[in-house]
């Protein structure tokens, strides 16, 4: 998924929804992002609270990122983000 597509989709949800990455029945809180080789990589943590939707949008909504694909770390490799679902006031990326 490109960054601009994700931004447009997230604008329809509550500002205070928490943002998580969901992998193998595990929820990892999205805490930051980094740019590596023209890719947006979501940084996650099991110990910290996830960013709220408005905080995440403030980080990712930069024109230079719009055409970049979004990835997240998954066991020593990067996995591309293809969508998300909503459950219990959380945005679960996967």
C-alpha positions, 0 to 999 in steps of 0.5 A: 500500500502506498502512503497516500492511500493509507493516509486517505483511508485513515482520515475516516477514523477516530483521531484517538484510535490506537495504531497497531501491526497485527502478525500471527495473533500478536499486536505490536504497537506502532511507535515511530517510522523510518525511511529506508531506500524509499520505503516507509518502515513502521517501528513497533514495540510490544512494551510501549503504547501505540501512537494514536491515529492523529499522531501517526498521521502527523508523522506520515503525512509528508509529501515526500512520502506519498508514493512510497510503499509502507512496510513493517518489521516481521522477524528480521525482514520487512513485510509490505502493508496491504490493509488494515481492520478495525477492532476494539477502537484499534487500527490493526495493520496487516 
